[in-house]
Amino acid sequence: MKAKLWLLAALLLFIACGKDSEEKGKQPKDLARPPTAATITEADLPYTFSEGALRITIAGIVPMKKGHGIIYDKAYSQWSISFQYENTLPQDWEAPDKGWPMGRCAGISSFKVVTDAGNTYKPRFVGGSPLCGSLKPQQKLNLEERYIFEIKKTEKPVEILAFDQNETETLILRVRR
């Protein structure tokens, strides 16, 4: 009988503690605030950052040499973000498991482009997260055509916006040409 009472008391305590910690961790919706300018990194292209031993450079946004897709409006030209990845280790580098939505990939998973006319474009074609897989020791890899934007021919891209999409789309990086 004492064992049953002890077990019941422990269970009630466990439930009470769990509810208390859940309530402390929640923030009322009306107090939730968007990120401040202090949380957004602003830089010029090329922009380099590291994820562990992987050095990632957003080299720029370049016009496509040939069109992607079967049909696109001739009033638009296609542009692509150019990336460079470098394994700084003397051994193979493997992409970390970032969980959903990226899985085993490195880099930023969401971009938009702002033009000199002030228009913001999302990619029309996305070839997946920037880098999934592995790199050999000290290997450098240049990639384009992962994010392809269709931009009016009368406009030129001037900024790349990068977003963190782990929970919500939050601007984390603004780079200028």
Helices and strands as residue ranges (DSSP letters): H 2-25, G 29-31, G 37-39, E 41-44, E 47-51, E 54-63, E 76-87, E 93-94, E 105-106, E 110-115, E 120-121, E 125-126, E 131-132, E 134-135, E 140-143, E 147-152, E 157-164, E 170-176
